[in-house]
């Protein structure tokens, strides 16, 4: 059987490998087709990934059933082999020239059958799918192979496998082997389906040059709690980087071929002159223009003081913000922010005039010698539609812009959504030394814009050329490049001549800011070849396939820019290489044969980027100009699960399980009133703060009245029945911050922030290398955002009510709340469960929890655990409570009063009693009711309240754990007393277990 791999052309974006193996039946009896084995073996040798997906199924029914095999793979990958083994007979996939397979394809389409086996799914993926009828008790083995060169994006390579088997699998195993002769400098894993129960199924081992990641869950680990469905539904990601130095890069040799990786460390960034050309036509109205403004403001903040910039906005006409480029000073950036905030969408789309205005700005500055010597000039165009005003012919616009730029500046084009011709933008960018990227209309569109800018924000070298001795190498891939950006990598590959010297030398030339630079490297061929002879698990002769893969990708790109005469020669060479190395490319097709009695063959063709998504061009058309591919485009609508519509695979319910027959009831409260308390600091010059128990379920006026009655009667406990009132209960609100007291794991401080201006430094500990800041909105009584910054690893987590954004090495990753996340990074673990509790933890660090609260007083909540790990240098609004906090003894006259000392300041606190009982097992039910003896009625808990209750149960695990009572106004079990203190701008409720 041949070993090969699937593929796809993709934009200069993050390189991802992705897998989805789903088998289902065409009848409701899902388990009649049983997947008894599913394995993924991915071997990454020197960035080149070779992935084999093998699935074995059996038909347990007594009738013929249909089994469907689906695999999602990255668009940059090339499929190289597929086969089915049925009753011992192998049915292979044969790769042919597209024209040779076209007649079969057209015949099947004419019969109304879907003959295309590959279709686009999502932004970076495409899906391979084949179905076959399986006789009773018969077994089928499916095997798909695909290959891809991993591309360095913002300082990491990324391999992504998507897991969604739709059923429990007896033998499920993923093995990822990585071999990098340069040495692995960084490795992390991330999953959107992993839980703590699955953590034992994941093993990671690595040494200097090798890594092995294995995921092998048992049947019990695969089961979702209380059900027979699988929990495996999501992404499994490996990110890594290699060791680098300030040198000519790494040259590696295997079986007569070489590859040269170039990404030197330590180079200074070249100053840039950048003009942002922003479409503000009517089609940008609403969310698009809002996200564009948001992204631009962030991008402006990231400009270096050495940069120059200007802004052009256009609709029917083009308008420039300033007559000249301006330095990125704090004053000019603030003015630009205000200008961007005022951009409104209306009118038509005049791309031609806007682009020529941008070029004219740079050309005028160049003539007047206003551009710094050695600087780099960039134009970044963002548009969401085709030209409708002025010059509307795409070919003429491309010609006008290319003649105006004349090779002096680089143009980058961003297409927002699917109303724009991507092929037009791609050629416009490639003609002028840049690249194109599609921005998807989604909640993270602003982040997509920011990430693209980060890719081009730091140019390191210009005019980069690679030189090798003419008597040593041949058939070298592209060897000259306009720009090298920080965080990326240039790759050159070629073939060694038969009589090549024992020593291979290479020179890399380029331009720094103010000087030319040459890197020279020499290697001994025999020594380098030995590096790939010892590792047992790598696939050999991979470097020849790497060279072919890279050459085909570059030939396809050159065809976009070539004249008709040149295009034919390029196409012929790319086709011959595709057939020789069995790659499914835009020029070839794979014919999949089937057993007698079924449709005898189907055709797999690589999907192409259509001119306009909404025109629904079918993907089986013959190869023409429309083959121009977008390297990271979305390829079709998906459902909430990320699956294409119509996939009958069932996914279990995401929300709580409703069980009306089980109710959570609170009983027997003698007195649950939390009265107003006068909190008087012991120092006479402090201002008194009156703190209300705003979280009680009893109206505050009733609480105050009854508190006064108890005071006058001298009774410490009111045994009368609760006073009746027609007023509704106060809203159930969660405190914005929950802290554990230092050294006392059973105690919590629940903090209400009473006033705040601007971002707050909540806590910082230089010894722990952590800082937490946040913006608190007093009127809404909630955080609008909370940001956690770690020094080691250098990572930032910014949480908002909408989502969580993790930033590392200028790379942003967005995660939605309540979507499972399990990330293991050296020095930090990051997990999120379906309740939305995000935990940031490490064996030697304080655990930080972030939680979205969607009940009354919705917003973010901050929780801290393992606070005994704080150092003596901890500070901040909340950090101060971990510096010398002391409780004084009870007052002699009233043991309900105590003194709390915080950093030398004394506060008088009053303790009131509350006794309640809770049926804790009922917390596991999805719907519950609680009875308030004080209010004489029942109150149903919202799903949000139940979720938070479960979260807090997990936060303080163990029998009788304390749950903060002010979440809903009724205290949890064994809650003994609630002292309250006040400090400057905080109300603090202390919860103690009895």
N, C-alpha and C positions, 0 to 999 in steps of 0.2 A: 504493500500500500504506500502510496506517495505521502510524503509529509510536506505540508505547505500551510498557507495561511491566508485569511481574507483580507480585504483592503478597501481603501477609499481615499480620495484626495480631500484634504481638509485645509482650513486657513492657517495662518501662522499663529495658531492659538496653542493652548495647553494641549499636550499630547496625552490622550487617554486610551487605555485599553478597556474594553467593557464586554461583559458576558451576561447573557440571560439564557438560561436553559429552562424551557417550559414545555411540559408535555401534558396534553389533556385529551379527553375523548369527545366525540361528537354527540354523546348521549349524556343524560344527567348522572349516569353511574360513573362518576369520575375515577373511582379506584379500579375499574375494570382494566385500564391500562396502567400498569404499575411500573414506576421507575425504580428498579432495584439497585441501580448503580449510576452515579453521576460524578464524573471526575473532570477536573481542569488542571492541566499541567502547563505552566507558563515558564519559559526559560529565557531569561534576559541576559544576553552575552554582549558586553560592550555596547549597551543601549539598544541592541536589536532584539526585539521580543518575538518569540516563536510560541504560539499558544495552541494547544490541542484540547478540544472539548469532546468528551466521549460520554455517551448516554446509552444505557442498556435497559430495555423495557420488555415486559412480558404481558400478553393479553390473558387475563384471568377469567374472562367471560367465555360462555359457550357459543358465542356468535362472533362474527368478524367485527372488529373495532378499528377505528382510525386513530393512529398516533401521530401527533404533530410535534416536530422538533424545531425549536426556535433558539437562535443565538443572537444576541446583540453584540456588535463589534464596532470599533471606532471607525470613523469615516476615512481616516488616513491609512487604515490597514488594508492589505490585499489578501483576499481568500486565495489559498493555494491548493486546497484539496478538500473534497467531501466524499464520503462513501457511506453506504448502508449495507449491512450484512444481514440477510434474511434467509433463514433455513440453511445457513452455511454458504450461501451464494453472495458474492460481493457485487454490488451495483455502484460503480464509481461515477464521479463527476468528471466530465472531459472538458477541458478548456480549449475554445476555438476562437478564431477571428469572429468578431461580432457579425459581419456580413454573412458568414457561413451558417450561423445559428438563426439568422433573422427569419428565414422561411418557416422554421418550426415555431418560432415565437408568434409570427403573424397568423399562422393556422390556428394555434391555440386561442389567440385573442378573438379571432373570427367566430370561434365556437362559443364565445362568452366565458371562457375559462381564464382564471388568473394564472398566467404562465410565469410571471416575474417572481422569483424566489427571494429577491432582496429588495427591501424598501427602506426609506429613511424613517427614523424614529428619534425624536428629540433633537437637541442642539448638536451633539457630537457623535451620535450613534446612527447605525443602520442595522436593520434586522434581517437575518437569514432565516428562512422558514421553509420546511418541506414536510409533507404529510404522506403517509403510506398506510394501506390497509394491512391489518395484522390478523392472521387466522387464530382461532382458539388455541390457547396454550403455546402459541408460537412466540419466539423471542426475536428482537431486532436490536442491532447495535448501530448507532449513529456516530459518525466521527467527522468533525470539522476542524480544519487547520487554517490559521491565518498568521500573518507576519506584519510587523510594523517597526519602524525606527522611532524610538521615543525621542521627543523633542524637548529641549530644555526651555522651560517657561518660568520666568521670575525665580531663577536659581534652583528649580527642582525638576526632576523627571517624574511623571505620574503614570501609574498603571492602575486602571479601574476595572473591576469585575463586578457585573451586576447579577445578583443572585435572586431567582424567583422560581423555584421548582414547582410551586403550587401544591405540593403534597410532600408527605414524609418520605425520605429516601433512606433505605437501609445502609447503603454505602455512599456517603457523600464526602468528597475530599477535594480540597484545592491545595496545590503545591506551587509555590512561586520561588524559583531559584534565580538569584542574581549573581553574576560574576563580573566584576569591574577591576581590571588590572591596575587602574590608577588608585584604587582604594576607596571604600565607601565612607564618606564623611558624615552622612546624615541619613537616617531611616525612620519613617513613621508610618503607622497604619491608621486607617479610619474606616468606620463602618456605620451604616445607617440602620442596621438591623441587630447589631450585637447588643447583648445585655450582660449583666454580671453573671447570669447563669451560663452564658455561652463563652465566657472569658477563658475557661479551662480548655475549650476546644481549639483555641488559638495558641500556637507556639511560634516564637521568633528566635532564631539563632543567627549569629553573624560573627565573622572575624574581620580581618583587615580588608579582604578583597571579596568575600563571599557572604551571601545572606540567604537564608531559607525561611520562608513563611509558610506555615501549614495551618489549614483550617479543616478540622475533621470532627464535626459534631455527632454525638450519638443520637439515636431516635428520640430518647427522652429529652435531650437538650433542644431538639428541633421543635418540639411541641409547644404550642401556645398555651398559657395557663388555663386549665379547665377545659381544653378543647383538643380535638385531634388534628387541627390544622397546623401548618408549619409557620414558624415565626420568621423564616428566612425569606425576606422580601426587601431588597434594597441593594445598596452599593458597598463594595469592599475595595478600598483604595490603598495603594502603596505609593508613598512618595520617597524619593531619595536623591542624593547628590554625591559627587565624587570629589576627591582631593584635587586641588589645583595649586599652581604656583605662577609667578610672573615669568612665563617662559613661552616657548613656541608651541606649546600644547603637547598633546599625547598622540604618538603614532603607534598604531597596533597592526600586526601582520598575522595573517593566517591563510595557509593553503594558496600562496601566490597572489594574494590581494592585500591591500592596505587601506586603513581608514585613519584620517587625521582629524582629531578633535581640538578645536581652538577656542578657549575662553579664559584668557589670562586674568589672574587676580591682581589687585593693587593698582590698577590704572586710574588716573584721575578722570573725572567726568568733564566732557567738553561743554562749554557754555552753548546755549541754543537760543535761536530766534524763532519763536513759534507764533503762528497766526491761526486762531480758531475761527472757522467759517461755519456759522450756525444757521440752519434752516429754521425760520419762524413762520412758515406758510400756514395756512388755515388747517391743513391736515395734522399739524403738530399740536393742535389745540387740546387742552386737557392734560392727561397724565404724561404724555410724551414731553411736552415743553416743561412741565413741572420737574420731571426727572432729569431733563437736560440741564435746567437751571441748578438743581441740586448737585449734579455731578460736576458742572463747571466751577461752582464755588469751591468744591473740594480740590479740584485740579489746580485752580488758581493758588490755593494755599500751599500746594506742593511745589510751586515754581521756586527755583533757586534765585537768590539775590543777584547772581551773575547772569541770569537769563533776561531776554527782552521779549515782549509780547504785544499783541494787539488782538482785537475782536472785530469780526465782521458778521453782522446778522443780515439775513436776506429773506425776502418773500418775492413780491413782484419787482422790487428794487433792492439794491444792496447798500448797506450803511456801515461805515466804519466808526468804531468807538472813538479813536484818536486819529489825528492826521498822520502821526508817526508811530513807530514802535516805541514803547516806553520800558524802562527798567522795572524789574519785578520787585520794587521797593514795597515796604509795608503800606505806604500811603497810596501808591498806584494800584496795588492789589485790592485794597479796601474800596477804592473808587470803582474798580472793575467789578467787584462783587455786587456793589449797588446797581451798576449798569445791568449785569446779568439778571439780578432779581427782578428788574423791570421789563425784561423781554416778554412781549406778548405775541401770540400766534394769530396771524391773519394774512390773507392774500395768496398769491400764486407762488411759483417756484422758479426762480431765475438763477440757475446754477452757473451758467456761463459768465454772467457779469460779476457775480460774487467771486468766482475763482480768478478771473482776470484782475479784479481789484486787489486780491490778496497777493498775487504775483507782482503787481505794480508796486505795492507797498514795500516788498522786499527789494525789488530792483532799484527803486528810488533810494532806499537806505544804503544799498550797496554802492551806487554811484556817488553818494554823498559821504561815503566811507564812515557810515554810522553803525555798520555791523562789526563787532569785535573781530579782530584777526583770529583766524583758526576756529571760529564758531561754526555751528551747524544750523541751517535754516530749514524749518519744517512747516508744512501747511497741513492742518487737520480739518477735514470736511465732514460735517454731520448732516445728513439729509434723510428724509423719510419717503421721498417720492421722485418720480421722473420729472424732468424739466417741462414746464408748462408756459413760461413767459420768456420773451426774448428768443435767443437761439435755442431751439428745442430738438434739433437733430443730434443724437448722441455722438455720432461719428465726427461731426464738425466740432462739437464741444471738446472731444478728446484731442482733436488736431489743434484747436486753438490753445488749449492749456499746455500741451506738450511743446508747441512752438514758443509760447511765452516763457515757460520754465527753462527750456533749453539746457536741461541737465544740471542746473545750478542748485535746485532745491528738491527736497523729497516731499511727496504728497501721500497722505494716508486718508483713506475714505472709509467712513462708517455709515452703513445703511441701516436705518432704524425701521424695523418691521419688514413687511413683505410687499409693500406697495412700490418699492424701488427696484429698478433693474440691477441686480447684483452684478451681472456680467458687465454692464456699463461701468459701474464703480470699480470693479476689479481691474479692468483694462486701463481705466483712468489712472489708478494707483500704480500698477506695474509699469506703465509707460514712463512714469516719473520717479522710479526708484523707491516706491513705497509698497504698501500692501492694503488690502481691503478686509473689512470685518463686518459681519452682520451683528447688529444689536437687537436682541429679542425683546418684544413687548412683554414685560413681566415685572414682578415686584422688585427684581434686582437689576433693572435696566441701568439705573444710576451707577451701580457697582460695576457693571460690564463696561461702561464708559470709563470709569476710573481705572479699572484694570488695564484696559487698552492703553490709556495714557502712560501708566507705569511701565509698560513694555518699552515705550519709546522715549521715556523721560530722561534717560541717562545715557547718551551716546558716549562711547569710549574711543572708538577709532573710525576713521573714514578711509575710503579707497583701499580696502584690504585686499591684497593679492597673495597667492600661494605659488611658490616656485619649487620645482623638483628637477633633478638632472634628466635631460632628455634621453640619456642612455640607460636610465634605471626604471622609468615608469611609462605606462601608456593608458589610453582610454580613461583619462582622469575626468571626474565629474566637474561641475562648475567650480572655478578656482579664483574668481574675483567677485567682490561684494562691496556695495556702496557704503554700508554702515554696519558696525557692531555695537549692540546695546548691552548694557549691564544686565546680567541675569540670563542672557541667551547663550548660544553656542553656534559656531560655524563648523560644518562637517564637510570634508572633502574625502573622496574615495577614489581608488584606481587599481590598476593591475600592475604587478611587477613584471618586468621583461624577463625572458628566460635566462638571459646572461647578465642579470643585474648585479651591481657590485655588492660586496658583503656588507658595506655600510651605506645606509640611505640617509641623505641629507635633505633638509627642507628649509626654505626661508619664507617667512611671513612678513610682508611689508605693509605699513599703514601710516596714517597721519594722526598724531596726537593733537592737542590744542595748539601748540606753537612750534611743533617740530615733527620731523619724520622719525619713524622707529622701525627697526628690523629685528625680528626674532629668528634665531637660527637654532635648528635642532638636528642632531645626528643620532642614529640608532644602529645597532648591529642586528641585521635581519635574522640571523639564526637564533639569537637570544630572545627576540620578540616572538618568534614563532613558537618557542617552547612554552610561552605563557598559556597558550590555548590547547596544549597537548595533555596537560595533567588533569584539569577538572573533569570529573566523570560525567557530571550531569548536563554539561552544555552540549548543544547540538553542533556538530562539526561542519565545516565548509560554510558557515553562516556568513562569513565576510564577503564572499562572492555574491550571495543573495542580498546582503546589505548594499553592496555596490549597485546591483541591478535595480533594487527598489529605489535608491536615491536617484539614479540616472533616469528612470522612468518618470518619477515625480517631477524632476526638473525639465524633462522634455515636454511633458504635458503643460507645464507652466509657460515654456517658451512658445508653444503653439498659440497661446493667447495673443502674443505680440507679433507673431511672424506674419509675413506677407503670404499670399496664396502660394507663390512659388516655393518659399521656404517651408511652409507648413507641411507639404506632402512628404518631404525628406524627413522631417522631424517625426511625423506620424508613422512612417514606415519603420524607422528605427525603434520607436517606442513599442509598436506592435510586435516586432520581432523579439524584443527582449521580454515582453509580456508572455508570449507563447513559449519561448525558450525556458523561462523560469516558472511557468504555470501560475501566473498572476491574473486574477480577475480585475481588470482595469477598465476605464471607459472605452477601451478599444477592443476588449475581448468579452466573451460570454462563457459560462460554464453550463454544459448540458448535463442534467441529472437524469440517468436512466432509472426505470422502475420495472417491477416484475410484470410478466405476461398477464393480461387481463385488466391492467390499469392503464391510464394515460401513460404511454410508453416513455415519454421524456418531458422534462420541464427545463426552462432556461433561466439561469441566474445572470443578471446583468447589474453592473454597478450603477446605483442611482446617480442622477446628475442634478445640479442646481438649476431650477427653472427660472425663466425670466421674471415671472411673477407668481408667487405661491398661489394666489387666488385664481389663477387661470387654469389650474389643475391639468397641466400638460401631462400626458401619461409618460411613464419613465421608460417605455420600451421602444421609443422612436429611434431611428437609425442615428448613428453618430453624426453630429453636425456641430455648428457653432454653439448649440445649446448645451454641449457637454461641459462647458466651462463650469468648473465646480467651485463651490464656496466651501472653504476648508473647515467651517465650524457651524454650519447652518442647521436650523431646526427643520425637520423633515415631515412633520405631520402632527395632527392633534393627538394628544394623549389624555387619558382620563386622570383622575386624582391620584391614582397609583403610579402614574407614569407609563402605564401600558397603553398600547394602541386600542381604540374602541373596537369592540367586537370580540376581544379575547375572552373566551368563556371561563378562563381560570378564575376561581373565586378567591377573594381575599377576605379575611375575617373582619368583623366590625372594629372600627377604630376607637369608638367611644366607649363609655362605661356600659356594663351589662345591666339592663333594667330588670329588676326582680321585685314587683310590687308586693309579693307575699312576705318579704322581709323588710322590716322597718326599724330604723334606729330611733329610739325614744329616750329622752332624758327624764329621769324621775327624781322625786323627793328632795327638792331644794328648799331648805328652810328659809334662806334669804340669799338671793343672788345679786343684791343691789351693790353697785360700785359707785358710791356717792362722790360728789365733788370733794376735792381735798385741797386744803390750803397748804402749799409746800413752802415752808419758810426756811431759807438758808440760815445757818446759825450765825453768820456774820451780819451785823445790823445794817450795813450799808447796801446790802443786796436788795434788788427789787423782788417783791413777792410774786409768785406765779400761781394762778389758780388753774388747776388741771381738772378737766372733766373726763369722766370715764365714757368717752364717746362711743365706745364699742359695745356698751351694754344694750340689751334688748329692751330695756325699759326707758321711756322718755326721761330726759335729764331733769325736767322739773319735778317729776314724781320721785326720782331718786333723791334729789336734794331735800324735798319735803320730808320724806321718810327718814333720812339721815338726821335732820334736825329734830324730828320727833324722838328718835332714839337718844339723841344727846340730852334732850331736856328730861327724859324719863330716867336717865342714868342707866338704861339697859344696854348691854353690849350686844344683845341679839334680839331681834324682833320676831316673836313667835306667832303674831297675828297673821291672818290670811292676807295675801297681797291685795293692795288697793286696786279696784277695778278702774279701768280707763278705756275710753273709746278711741284713744290715740293708737295708731298702728305702731308696731315695734320699730325701733331704730334700725337702719340698714345694717346688715352684716358686713363688717369691714375688716380687712386684714391689716395688721400693722405693717408699715413699709419696711421695717428692719427687725430681724429676730437674731439676737446674739446669745451665745452661751457665755456665762460668767467664767472668768479664768479659774481653772482648778476645780470647777464644780459642774460636772457634765449634766446634772439634772436641773440646773437653773437656767432660766432664759431672761434676757432683757428684751422687752418688746418696745421699740422706740417709735414714737410719733414725732415727726419734725414739724415744729410750729411756724417757723419762718426761715426763708432762705433767699439769698440774692446771688444769682449766677451759679456756675459750677461749684460744687463743694468737694473739698478734699476729705473723703469719708475716712480713709485710713491709709497709712503708708508705713512700711517696715523695710528699711534699706537692707537689713540683715537677711530678711526673707526674700528680698528682691521683688516685692509686690506693692502695687499702689492701686487704690480704688477711688475713682471720682464719680460724681453723678450730678445730674441736674434735677432738682426737686421743685415741683410746682405746688406751692402751698395751697392755692385755691382749689386745685383738684385733689390735693393730698396724695400725690403720687410722684414717682420718678419718671421723667420723660426719657431718660437714658441713664445707664450705669456702665462705666468703662473700667475694666480690670487690665492692668499692664504688668507683665512679668519681665524681669531682666534676663533670666535664664530658665527656659529658652526665651529668646526675644520674641514676644508674642503679645498681642493685644486682643481682648474680647470686648466688643461693644454691644450691649443689649438694649433694645428698644422694645416697645410693646408689639411691634410688627415682626421683628426677627432678631437673630443673633448674627453678628459679623465678626469673623476671626481674621485678623491680619497678621501675616508673617512674611518677612522679606518683601514687603510691598504687595503681597498677594492676598486678595480678599476672598473669603469663602463665606457664603450666606447660608444660614440654616433657619428653617421655620420652627416655631415653637411646637412642642408636643410631637416632633418627629424624632424617633430614636437616633441617638448618636453615640458612638463609642470610638474615641480617638486616643491612641497611645503615642505620645511624643516623648523623646528623652527629656526627663525632668518634669513632665506634666501629663496627667490623664484628664480627659474631658469627656463627660458622659451626659446624656440627656434622656430621660424616660418619657413615656407617653403622657405623663401628667404635666410635663413641661419643666421639670426640675433639672436645671443645668448645674452640674458639679464640676469644679475645677480643683483638682486634688493632686497631691504628691506625697510620697512617704514621709517627707520631712518638712512639709509646708502646711500652713493653715488651709483648711478646706473652705472654699467660697461657693455659696449657692446663689443662683439667680432664678427667679420664678415669675412667670407672668400671671397676674391675678385678674380674671375677667368678671369678677363679681362687683358689688358696689365698691366704689373707690378703686376702680380698676387701675392697673399700672404694674410696675415692676416691684418685686420684693427682694430684699437682700438678706441672706442668712449666712452665719459664720459657724464653723465647727472646728474642733481641734485647736482651739484658741490658746491652749497652753504652749503652742509652738511659737507664739509671737516672741520677738526679742524685746529687750529692755528699751529699744529705740523706737518702738511703735508709736505712732501719733495720728492726728487727724480727729475729726469730729467724733467718730466712733472709736477710733484707736485709743483715745484717752482712757476709755473704760478698761483697758488692759495694762494700765500703768498705775500701780499702787492703789487699787480699789479696796477699801476696807469697810466692813460693816461694824458699827459699834454695838455694844451690848444693849439689850432692851432697857428702856427708861424705867426707873424705879417705880414711878407713879402709874405708868401705863405700859404694859409689856407689848402693846401693839405698835408702839412707836420706837423707831431706831434711827441711828445716824449713819449716813453713807458718806464716806470720804472719797473724793475723786481728785487726784493730783493736788492734795492739800486743801481742797474746798469741801466744807461740810454741809450736808443737806439733811433736813429733818423729814423722815418718811413715816407714814401711817399705814399700819397693816390691818386689813379687814379680812374676815374669814368667809369662805365659801365652800360648801360641800356638795358634790355632785357625783353621780354614777353614770357610766357610759358602757353600753354593750360593745366592746371593742370589735368582736368578730363582724358585727354589722357594718363596720367601716368598709369591708370588702365589697359590699353590695353597691350596685350602681344607682340606687334610688333610696332615699331614706327620709325619715320624718323625725323631728324632735319636738318634745313637749316641754313647754315652759311652765312650771308650776307658778312662777311669779306672774306670768301673763295670762294663765288660764287657757291657753290654746296651743294648737299645734302649728309647726312651721316646717314646710318641706325644704330640705337642703337643695340648693342648686347643684348641678354637676360640677361647677367651678368650686363651690364650697367643699364638696366631697373630695375633689381632686386635691385641694390644698390640705384637707384633713389627712388624707392618706400620705401626702408628701411629708407633713410634719410628724406623722407616725414613723415614717422611715428616717426622718432627720434625727429623732431622739428614740432609737430603737430600744426594745426591752420591755418587760412586763411593767405595766403601770406608768409608762412614760408620760411626761407632761405635755399636753397640747395647749398652746396659748389660748386662753379663754376669750380674749377680746376679739378673736376672729368672728365669733357669732354671738357672744354675750352669755353663753352657758359654759360653765367650766368643765373640763374633762375629768377623768377619774383621778382620785388621790391628789387633786389640786388643793393645797392646804390654805395658802394665803397669797395675797396680792399686794405687796408694798408698792408705792408709787413715789417717784422722786422727780424733781424738775431741775433742768440745767440750762441756763441761757436760752437756747432755742429748741430744747428737746423735752418731750414728755416721755418718761420711761416707766413701763409697767414691768415689775419683776415677778416671774412665775416660779413657784417653788413646789416640788413634790413633797407630799406628806411623809 
